[in-house]
Amino acid sequence: MTSWPSDTPSSLWMSLSREKFEAPALKGETCADVVVIGGGISGLSTALELVHRGNRVIVLEAVRVGYGASGRANGQVISALTRHGPDAIRKVWPGERGERFIQLVKGAADQLYDLIERYGIDCDARRTGWLQPAHTPGRLKRVAGLAAQWAAVGAPTGAVSAEAISARLGTGAYCGGWEHRGGGHINPYAFTCGLARAAVSEGVVVFENSPALRLIRDGGDWIVETAGGRIHAPKIVLTTAAYSGDLWPELTRSIVPVTSYQAATDPLGALADTILPNDEAASDTRMDLRYFRKDREGRLISGGALAIQAGAARRLPAMVARRLGQMFPALAERPMTSFWGGGIAMTMDRLPRLYRRGDGIYAWIGCNGRGLALACAMGPVMADAVEGVPDEKLALMPTTPSTVPFHAFVSRFARLILPWYRFRDSREV
Ligand SMILES: Cc1cc2nc3c(=O)[nH]c(=O)nc-3n(C[C@H](O)[C@H](O)[C@H](O)COP(=O)(O)OP(=O)(O)OC[C@H]3O[C@@H](n4cnc5c(N)ncnc54)[C@H](O)[C@@H]3O)c2cc1C
């Protein structure tokens, strides 16, 4: 398992969460039909779906449920890919395959909010919509096209004028944008804990503090070994995302893990009513993305990445505060009082992947920073794959991992591309 820098403490979401979840560590020998490795939203939604279909399912989590990106995200629920609108998806995956994937993405937020409703998950869920403001007229043209493409496949999207975006964000920093009315925001840690509670209520067995250390072939089955026990199972699903270690080295080498940091103000009081007055979530069009949303107590939560990570706990909140102050002058000088970070699994083409080995091991990976809703939608797809649904019927075609060229180098230095992104953002028209 990949360990993360000690300057990425637990998220604010943990202290705000009313959902709590605890499970024991694995001890001794047991068996299951499927072992899911990774207690984030991907693992839990897969486990929930598999147990509904009559499988005996065990989830192993190395630390605690929600320890990974699922408990550390900004919490924006986004039911669209923005690098790839439907037209671009059809170019990569022509025919039925692309259409199925488009429908999967389109329905992803519905799946997330359905889970919240079905299991009464207490995660401050708001379905107030998601906005992508454009930072240049060129980007505005592009996002208007994206809004039209998603609307053409039935998504509740549309272009938003400069005046409207300014009123809805509370800043005149953008020249228009687009909206997805099916999106919104959640406390992602609370959602993940609630999902774990739901999975257990349906019969899934969860073990925390139980990193899977080795996968051992045992005839036609697998033995998953932890420090305290072993599980015998014919099938394994890896949902370890950016935290993947060496259980399946090719999986780890198929992505670039990137650390993204979050910072939050203290509750803004009456000022909160002037920023995002409709309580939407917003992520802009910059390559070095700027995004923000409020929590239930009126904090503004934003974030970003750093080219050089040394001193992140000091430098990142200062950078976020400066950016927010540029957009919302009333926030100038406002300190960021919470800071945390997490790992994002990036693929080279920014599209997710479903991997399958012939020996009963499966994985999906590549959330590219937009995975909360997608992870909910991928649960049923992973269950289909595990249960042998024909490939042509799956929303994401199973493939085998291909290694990112110069993986070790790229993983170490990928973030050094940030200054180039910032330069491009500043020069765009
Ligand atoms: C800072 C940040 C902000 C983000 N903001 C957003 C957002 O606003 N909207 C959005 O849609 N997406 C966002 N994302 C992305 C989103 O959080 C992820 O796509 C999603 O949570 C991925 O869930 P997951 O279950 O696949 O992975 P994770 O939640 O990362 O779970 C992987 C788990 O695997 C466990 N694990 C690893 N190795 C082992 C092992 N050997 N044995 C047992 N367990 C193991 C880890 O401990 C971890 O808990 C953000 C991500 C980050 C980091």
The ligand as an SDF file (V2000), in Angstrom:
LIG
                    3D

 53 58  0  0  0  0  0  0  0  0999 V2000
   -8.2560   16.1690   -2.4180 C   0  0  0  0  0  0  0  0  0  0  0  0
   -9.2390   15.4810   -3.3230 C   0  0  0  0  0  0  0  0  0  0  0  0
  -10.3760   16.1620   -3.7690 C   0  0  0  0  0  0  0  0  0  0  0  0
  -11.3100   15.5070   -4.5760 C   0  0  0  0  0  0  0  0  0  0  0  0
  -12.4780   16.1480   -4.8910 N   0  0  0  0  0  0  0  0  0  0  0  0
  -13.4320   15.5000   -5.5920 C   0  0  0  0  0  0  0  0  0  0  0  0
  -14.6900   16.0910   -5.8180 C   0  0  0  0  0  0  0  0  0  0  0  0
  -14.9800   17.1930   -5.3570 O   0  0  0  0  0  0  0  0  0  0  0  0
  -15.5930   15.4150   -6.5890 N   0  0  0  0  0  0  0  0  0  0  0  0
  -15.3180   14.1700   -7.0920 C   0  0  0  0  0  0  0  0  0  0  0  0
  -16.1610   13.5920   -7.7760 O   0  0  0  0  0  0  0  0  0  0  0  0
  -14.1380   13.5600   -6.8460 N   0  0  0  0  0  0  0  0  0  0  0  0
  -13.2000   14.1800   -6.0960 C   0  0  0  0  0  0  0  0  0  0  0  0
  -12.0270   13.5560   -5.8130 N   0  0  0  0  0  0  0  0  0  0  0  0
  -11.8360   12.1920   -6.3040 C   0  0  0  0  0  0  0  0  0  0  0  0
  -12.6130   11.1910   -5.4390 C   0  0  0  0  0  0  0  0  0  0  0  0
  -12.3510   11.4450   -4.0900 O   0  0  0  0  0  0  0  0  0  0  0  0
  -12.1800    9.7840   -5.8100 C   0  0  0  0  0  0  0  0  0  0  0  0
  -12.4110    9.5910   -7.1810 O   0  0  0  0  0  0  0  0  0  0  0  0
  -12.9530    8.7010   -5.1030 C   0  0  0  0  0  0  0  0  0  0  0  0
  -13.0650    8.9610   -3.7280 O   0  0  0  0  0  0  0  0  0  0  0  0
  -12.2230    7.3800   -5.3220 C   0  0  0  0  0  0  0  0  0  0  0  0
  -12.7730    6.4310   -4.4770 O   0  0  0  0  0  0  0  0  0  0  0  0
  -12.1060    5.0050   -4.4240 P   0  0  0  0  0  0  0  0  0  0  0  0
  -12.9340    4.1780   -3.5430 O   0  0  0  0  0  0  0  0  0  0  0  0
  -11.8730    4.5110   -5.8160 O   0  0  0  0  0  0  0  0  0  0  0  0
  -10.6430    5.2290   -3.8150 O   0  0  0  0  0  0  0  0  0  0  0  0
  -10.1950    5.6260   -2.3370 P   0  0  0  0  0  0  0  0  0  0  0  0
  -11.2470    6.3530   -1.6150 O   0  0  0  0  0  0  0  0  0  0  0  0
   -8.8660    6.3020   -2.4910 O   0  0  0  0  0  0  0  0  0  0  0  0
  -10.0140    4.2460   -1.5980 O   0  0  0  0  0  0  0  0  0  0  0  0
   -8.9260    3.3940   -1.7730 C   0  0  0  0  0  0  0  0  0  0  0  0
   -8.7390    2.6540   -0.4510 C   0  0  0  0  0  0  0  0  0  0  0  0
   -7.9050    1.5120   -0.6630 O   0  0  0  0  0  0  0  0  0  0  0  0
   -7.2360    1.2900    0.5470 C   0  0  0  0  0  0  0  0  0  0  0  0
   -6.1190    0.3750    0.2880 N   0  0  0  0  0  0  0  0  0  0  0  0
   -5.0230    0.5970   -0.4730 C   0  0  0  0  0  0  0  0  0  0  0  0
   -4.2360   -0.4930   -0.4830 N   0  0  0  0  0  0  0  0  0  0  0  0
   -4.8480   -1.4300    0.2910 C   0  0  0  0  0  0  0  0  0  0  0  0
   -4.5180   -2.7540    0.6700 C   0  0  0  0  0  0  0  0  0  0  0  0
   -3.3990   -3.3520    0.2700 N   0  0  0  0  0  0  0  0  0  0  0  0
   -5.3670   -3.4410    1.4800 N   0  0  0  0  0  0  0  0  0  0  0  0
   -6.5340   -2.8550    1.9050 C   0  0  0  0  0  0  0  0  0  0  0  0
   -6.8890   -1.5860    1.5630 N   0  0  0  0  0  0  0  0  0  0  0  0
   -6.0540   -0.8800    0.7670 C   0  0  0  0  0  0  0  0  0  0  0  0
   -6.8320    2.6810    0.9960 C   0  0  0  0  0  0  0  0  0  0  0  0
   -6.5220    2.7280    2.3810 O   0  0  0  0  0  0  0  0  0  0  0  0
   -8.0700    3.4960    0.6210 C   0  0  0  0  0  0  0  0  0  0  0  0
   -8.9530    3.6520    1.7140 O   0  0  0  0  0  0  0  0  0  0  0  0
  -11.0810   14.1740   -5.0060 C   0  0  0  0  0  0  0  0  0  0  0  0
   -9.9310   13.4940   -4.5670 C   0  0  0  0  0  0  0  0  0  0  0  0
   -9.0320   14.1340   -3.7090 C   0  0  0  0  0  0  0  0  0  0  0  0
   -7.8420   13.3730   -3.2190 C   0  0  0  0  0  0  0  0  0  0  0  0
  1  2  1  0
  2  3  1  0
  2 52  2  0
  3  4  2  0
  4  5  1  0
  4 50  1  0
  5  6  2  0
  6  7  1  0
  6 13  1  0
  7  8  2  0
  7  9  1  0
  9 10  1  0
 10 11  2  0
 10 12  1  0
 12 13  2  0
 13 14  1  0
 14 15  1  0
 14 50  1  0
 15 16  1  0
 16 17  1  0
 16 18  1  0
 18 19  1  0
 18 20  1  0
 20 21  1  0
 20 22  1  0
 22 23  1  0
 23 24  1  0
 24 25  2  0
 24 26  1  0
 24 27  1  0
 27 28  1  0
 28 29  2  0
 28 30  1  0
 28 31  1  0
 31 32  1  0
 32 33  1  0
 33 34  1  0
 33 48  1  0
 34 35  1  0
 35 36  1  0
 35 46  1  0
 36 37  1  0
 36 45  1  0
 37 38  2  0
 38 39  1  0
 39 40  1  0
 39 45  2  0
 40 41  1  0
 40 42  2  0
 42 43  1  0
 43 44  2  0
 44 45  1  0
 46 47  1  0
 46 48  1  0
 48 49  1  0
 50 51  2  0
 51 52  1  0
 52 53  1  0
M  END
$$$$
